[in-house]
Amino acid sequence: MIREYHRPQTLDEALTLLTRPNTVPLGGGSLLSAWTTDSISVVDLQSLGLNTIKKQGNNLEIGATTTLQQLLEDDNCPEALKSALKLEAPLNLRNSATVAGTLVACDGRSTFATMMLALDTKIQQTIFDNSKIDSRILNIGDFLPLRQSGLITSIQIPVNIKLAFEYVSRTPADKPIVCAALAQWNSGRTRLALGGYGKSPMLAMDGTEAEGLDASTSDFVLRSAQAAARNAFHEATDEWASAEYRSDVAATLAKRCVESFL
C-alpha cells in the first residue's frame, strides 16, 4: 500500500527523500502497482529528465527511466537487443517498464538483463551518504548479484560491436527456458551471457582480446563458447527443464550466435 507520493523536481531532492525509511523510487510503476501489504512511500522520478537516449561516440547512454519500448524504437538500438526486448514483456508493459526498474527486479529469465550482461553494461548510480551526494559506476556483473542500493541514473552500452541473441521457449512469446546473448568487440573480446534460470543471468565467457579475427580464431571462439555454455548450466535444474537439457541447448544456442558473426 502506498501511503505517501512525492514528485521531486531535482535529483538532490529525490535522493533526500529516498533516505527516509520504507521509501522507494517509482519509475514506470509496473512493479509497485502490484498488490502488496507493505506500507511504503514512493518517489516519482518522472520530472528528473532521466528518460533520454544519447549516442556518445561508440556508446549509447540510456537514462534510467527510459521505457523498454522507447529503447526498442530508438534508431541506435541493435537488432539483437530489440529481439530480447520484445521477449522481456508485452507491449503494454514495455510502454511503462523502465530500463533501471527492469534490471533491479530481474531474475534469471530476463532477456533484457541477459543482453545487458553480454554487453558489459556500465551502471551509473547516485547515492546519498553521510549528508553528501556521490556517484559511482558499476559493471553490471558486479551489480546483478547484490543489487546494491542507490539510485540508478543511467546505463551505458557499446554499439560498435557484433551482437547476437538466440533462445528456446515453450511458445514464441514465452520467457525463454534458455537464452544466449553474445557480444564481440573489434578487438576480438567475446562475452557470452546465458539466461533462463536462477536469480539472475550468468556470464559464461569473457574471452581475451585477439590480434585480428581469422578462421582459426573464430573456430577457437566457437569451441570455447560451446564449452562455456555447457559448463554454466551443469546444475541448472528447476520445474521448467533439467540441467542436462539446458546444457545441451545452451551449447547449441552459443554455436548459432558465433556462427551468425561469420
C-alpha positions in Angstrom: 0.0 0.0 0.0 1.3 3.4 -1.0 0.9 5.8 1.9 2.8 8.8 0.5 3.6 10.1 -3.0 6.4 12.5 -3.8 7.3 14.0 -7.2 10.6 15.9 -6.8 11.9 18.3 -9.4 15.6 17.8 -8.8 17.9 14.8 -8.3 19.1 16.2 -4.9 15.5 16.4 -3.7 14.8 12.8 -4.8 17.9 11.5 -3.1 17.0 13.2 0.1 13.5 11.7 0.1 14.9 8.3 -0.7 17.0 8.3 2.6 13.7 8.0 4.5 12.7 4.6 5.8 10.4 2.5 3.6 10.7 4.9 0.7 11.4 3.6 -2.8 11.8 5.1 -6.3 8.9 5.0 -8.8 9.8 4.7 -12.4 7.2 3.2 -14.7 5.1 1.8 -11.9 4.9 -1.6 -13.4 6.2 -3.2 -10.2 4.9 -1.0 -7.5 1.4 -1.2 -8.9 1.3 -4.9 -7.9 -0.8 -5.6 -4.7 1.2 -5.5 -1.5 0.5 -5.4 2.2 3.6 -3.3 2.9 3.2 0.4 3.6 5.6 2.4 1.5 6.3 5.9 0.3 7.2 6.4 -3.3 9.4 9.0 -5.1 8.2 9.6 -8.6 11.2 10.1 -10.9 9.3 11.4 -14.0 10.3 15.1 -13.6 14.1 14.4 -13.3 14.8 14.1 -17.1 16.2 10.6 -16.8 14.3 9.3 -19.9 16.8 10.2 -22.7 18.8 8.1 -25.1 22.1 9.6 -26.4 24.8 8.2 -28.6 28.1 9.4 -27.3 31.0 8.1 -29.5 30.8 4.3 -29.6 28.4 4.1 -26.6 24.7 4.6 -26.1 23.8 6.3 -22.8 20.3 5.3 -21.7 18.5 7.3 -19.0 17.2 5.2 -16.1 13.5 6.0 -16.7 13.7 5.3 -20.4 11.0 2.7 -21.1 11.8 -0.6 -22.7 9.6 0.4 -25.7 11.4 3.7 -26.1 14.7 1.9 -26.3 13.3 -0.7 -28.7 12.1 2.1 -31.0 15.4 4.0 -30.9 17.4 4.1 -34.2 20.6 3.1 -32.4 19.2 0.1 -30.7 20.8 -3.1 -32.1 18.5 -5.6 -33.8 19.6 -8.4 -31.4 18.7 -6.2 -28.4 15.3 -5.4 -30.0 14.6 -9.2 -30.1 15.4 -9.5 -26.5 13.3 -6.6 -25.5 10.2 -8.0 -27.3 10.5 -11.1 -25.2 11.1 -9.3 -21.9 7.5 -8.0 -21.7 4.4 -7.5 -23.8 3.8 -4.1 -25.5 1.7 -2.6 -22.7 4.3 -3.4 -20.1 7.2 -2.2 -22.3 5.5 1.2 -22.5 5.7 1.6 -18.8 8.6 -0.6 -17.5 11.9 1.3 -17.3 15.3 0.0 -18.0 16.5 0.6 -14.5 13.5 -0.9 -12.8 13.8 -4.0 -15.1 17.4 -4.5 -14.0 16.7 -4.0 -10.3 13.8 -6.5 -10.4 15.0 -9.0 -12.9 15.5 -12.7 -12.4 17.5 -15.2 -14.5 14.8 -15.4 -17.2 15.1 -11.8 -18.1 16.2 -11.5 -21.7 16.9 -7.8 -21.3 19.2 -8.4 -18.3 20.9 -11.3 -20.2 21.7 -9.0 -23.1 22.9 -6.2 -20.8 25.3 -8.7 -19.1 26.7 -9.8 -22.5 27.3 -6.1 -23.4 29.2 -5.5 -20.2 26.9 -2.6 -19.4 28.0 0.2 -17.1 25.6 1.4 -14.5 25.7 4.9 -13.2 24.4 5.2 -9.6 23.9 8.2 -7.4 24.0 7.7 -3.7 23.2 9.9 -0.6 25.7 9.0 2.1 26.7 10.9 5.3 24.8 14.1 4.2 26.6 14.2 0.8 25.7 13.1 -2.7 28.1 10.9 -4.5 28.1 8.8 -7.7 29.7 5.6 -8.8 29.9 3.4 -11.9 29.3 -0.3 -11.6 29.9 -3.1 -14.0 26.6 -5.0 -14.5 28.4 -8.2 -13.5 29.0 -6.7 -10.1 25.5 -5.2 -9.8 23.3 -8.1 -10.6 24.2 -10.5 -7.8 23.8 -7.9 -5.0 21.6 -5.2 -6.5 23.5 -2.5 -4.5 21.4 0.3 -3.0 21.5 3.7 -4.8 19.5 5.4 -7.4 20.4 4.3 -11.0 20.5 7.4 -13.2 21.7 5.9 -16.5 23.2 2.8 -18.1 25.8 2.7 -20.9 26.2 0.1 -23.6 28.6 -0.2 -26.5 27.1 0.0 -30.0 30.1 -0.6 -32.3 30.2 -4.3 -31.8 28.7 -7.6 -33.1 25.7 -8.8 -31.1 23.6 -11.9 -31.3 20.7 -13.4 -29.4 19.2 -16.9 -29.5 16.6 -18.5 -27.3 14.3 -21.5 -26.8 10.9 -21.3 -25.0 7.7 -23.2 -24.8 5.9 -20.7 -27.1 7.3 -17.9 -29.3 6.1 -15.2 -26.8 7.0 -17.0 -23.6 10.1 -16.2 -21.4 12.9 -18.5 -22.5 13.9 -21.7 -20.8 17.3 -21.0 -22.2 18.7 -17.9 -24.0 22.1 -16.9 -25.1 23.5 -13.4 -25.8 26.9 -13.0 -27.4 28.8 -9.7 -27.9 32.1 -9.4 -29.8 34.3 -6.3 -29.9 36.5 -5.4 -32.8 39.5 -6.4 -30.7 38.2 -10.0 -30.6 37.0 -9.8 -27.0 33.9 -12.0 -26.7 31.3 -12.2 -23.9 28.7 -14.9 -23.6 25.8 -14.5 -21.2 23.1 -17.1 -20.5 19.6 -16.7 -19.2 16.6 -18.8 -18.4 17.5 -20.0 -14.9 18.1 -18.7 -11.4 18.0 -15.3 -9.7 20.0 -13.5 -12.4 21.6 -14.2 -15.8 25.1 -15.7 -15.7 28.2 -14.7 -17.5 29.6 -17.9 -19.2 32.6 -16.5 -21.0 34.6 -13.3 -21.3 37.3 -14.1 -23.8 40.6 -12.4 -24.1 41.3 -10.0 -26.9 42.9 -11.2 -30.1 45.2 -9.7 -32.7 42.7 -9.7 -35.5 40.0 -12.3 -36.3 40.7 -15.1 -38.7 39.4 -18.6 -39.3 41.4 -20.2 -36.6 40.4 -17.5 -34.1 36.7 -17.9 -35.0 37.0 -21.7 -34.5 38.6 -21.2 -31.1 35.8 -18.8 -30.1 33.2 -21.3 -31.3 34.6 -24.2 -29.3 35.2 -22.0 -26.2 31.6 -20.6 -26.3 30.1 -24.1 -26.6 32.2 -25.5 -23.7 31.4 -22.5 -21.5 27.7 -22.8 -22.2 27.6 -26.4 -21.3 29.5 -25.9 -18.1 27.4 -22.9 -17.0 24.2 -24.9 -16.8 25.6 -28.1 -15.2 23.4 -27.7 -12.1 20.5 -25.7 -13.7 17.6 -27.9 -12.9 14.2 -26.5 -12.0 10.5 -27.0 -12.8 11.0 -25.9 -16.4 13.9 -28.0 -17.5 16.7 -30.3 -16.4 20.3 -29.3 -16.2 21.2 -31.8 -19.0 18.7 -30.3 -21.3 19.8 -26.7 -20.6 23.4 -27.6 -21.1 22.8 -29.1 -24.5 20.5 -26.3 -25.6 22.9 -23.6 -24.3 25.8 -25.1 -26.3 23.6 -25.1 -29.5 22.5 -21.5 -29.0 26.0 -20.4 -28.3 27.1 -22.1 -31.6 24.3 -20.3 -33.5 25.4 -16.9 -32.0 29.0 -17.4 -33.0 28.1 -18.6 -36.5 26.0 -15.5 -37.1 29.2 -13.4 -36.9 31.0 -15.5 -39.6 
